Amino acid sequence: MKLYQKRWFSVFTVVAGIGLLAGRVAAQPFEVLHTFSPTSGSPGTNSDGGHPYGALILSGNRIYGTVQDGGPSGSGSIFAVNTDGTGFTNLYNFSALSGTFLGTNADGATPLAGVILSGDTLYGTTEAGGTGGSGTIFSIKTNGTGFTNLYSFSLRANFLFPTNSDGAGPYGELVLSGNTLYGTAASGGPRLNGTAFAIHTDGTGFTNLHSFTNYDGVGPDAGLILSGNTLYGTTAGGGAAGNGVIFAFHTDGTGFTNLHSFAAGTTNASGIYTNADGRRLYAKLVLSGNTLYGTTEEGGPFGGGTVFALNTDGTGFTNLCQFANDSDNALPYDGLTLSGKTLYGTALGATNSTVFAINTDGTDFKTLYTFGDNDGSNPNAVILSGNTLYGTAHYGDSGGTGSNPSRGTVFRLVVPISLYYQNFADSLVLSWNDPVNILQAASAVTGTYTNVPGATSPYTNAVTGPQEFFRLLVPQ
């Protein structure tokens, strides 16, 4: 039986169609779940791996992720750890590279992307290694057994003109639909600018869906997202001004559309680049309804990057937030997580890295956490479970300083519970940022609260009859 603690994070009074809000937010405790150990030798090796780069995946109380280097061979690892920080396990350590032009091996190296989960199987990519030295696509069971190299990207022609047929350096997370995985390779391909691909989960049927040109983008570093039969993604560069694009195409490779090319700008005497909308998109988009949300690491009116929204038909581009280049919230390198009307993200920062939140309409920006000397820096994308964010930091201290610093952290951060409202002539629409919480109502503020049957966020309440008071019941 679940027990709940009654905490009034936000309480509404509805009288004659008017919503009155009195709210307060909870504390945000931060905890490092695992610190990756220092490395020794060249390439740097250790027992647990180092420098996490991709997003985490959560299943039950188990977290799965990758680290780009370290491990027994220095080629990176796949790991698992419990949500309370116990039970850290290296599920798989990638093997050492050999060769001079492009290091090769049987399984891949440098897994920059996080893994995705289907049933008891994890799927992911490595940026390097494999039989062609251009990266791999792999699968592995959640218990660490059954590692399979599903595909090795082919050898590139030479160092000066590194083309191939299928792409190289897959940086972004895969996306799964049925038995087909979709992804991107950041470089290589027939035009050098990267590719988008599809492959069956058994390793058959690899297809180059799109080879990028300069106009439609250069360097699709981020993973794709899927809605229906349409894939959406970003490129770090290229487009009309060379600052990156947002694109869409069908899962069969047809209908490629440049939805938005980021604008040209200027560089001032201090070397700060500014433009209208940002540049350098390294992060995967997030989709809600017909709106895409994302980040640019640099540019924007103040040079520190942006958080933006764009309709899926390419209209309605909006800067939700524009960061100053000297702010700790500057340089939002990684992707966003959406819950209700709240977007959660991370920033590399001018001095200290941060975790932030912002509403989907651009209001109520908050810095949720600022990293210190011992809890990590350069955080990657966070994921949300209940009211807790889980994430990784690329470095284990503030910038990786020192003669032999730790190689990153896994952390969790409890976020404020928020209850929002929109007041209309005949109804009140309530929304909240944690689907675990239960909406309750009472006829008086000190009355007996009961669960509102079937209430999920957003919830519409007709403004008729006697007044009602609402609150959230927060799981304990």
Secondary structure as UniProt FT lines:
FT   STRAND          4..6
FT   STRAND          10..15
FT   TURN            16..17
FT   STRAND          18..23
FT   STRAND          30..35
FT   TURN            41..44
FT   STRAND          50..52
FT   STRAND          57..59
FT   TURN            60..61
FT   STRAND          62..70
FT   TURN            72..73
FT   STRAND          77..82
FT   TURN            83..84
FT   STRAND          89..93
FT   STRAND          116..118
FT   TURN            119..120
FT   STRAND          121..126
FT   STRAND          128..129
FT   TURN            131..132
FT   STRAND          136..141
FT   TURN            142..143
FT   STRAND          148..152
FT   STRAND          175..177
FT   TURN            178..179
FT   STRAND          180..185
FT   STRAND          187..188
FT   TURN            190..191
FT   STRAND          195..200
FT   TURN            201..202
FT   STRAND          207..211
FT   TURN            214..216
FT   STRAND          225..227
FT   TURN            228..229
FT   STRAND          230..235
FT   STRAND          237..238
FT   TURN            240..241
FT   STRAND          245..250
FT   TURN            251..252
FT   STRAND          257..261
FT   STRAND          266..267
FT   TURN            269..270
FT   STRAND          273..274
FT   STRAND          286..288
FT   TURN            289..290
FT   STRAND          291..296
FT   STRAND          298..299
FT   TURN            301..302
FT   STRAND          303..311
FT   TURN            312..313
FT   STRAND          318..324
FT   TURN            325..326
FT   TURN            328..329
FT   STRAND          337..339
FT   TURN            340..341
FT   STRAND          342..347
FT   STRAND          354..359
FT   TURN            360..361
FT   STRAND          366..370
FT   STRAND          377..379
FT   STRAND          383..385
FT   TURN            386..387
FT   STRAND          388..395
FT   STRAND          409..414
FT   STRAND          419..423
FT   STRAND          427..432
FT   TURN            435..436
FT   STRAND          438..442
FT   TURN            445..446
FT   STRAND          450..451
FT   TURN            453..454
FT   STRAND          459..462
FT   STRAND          468..475
//
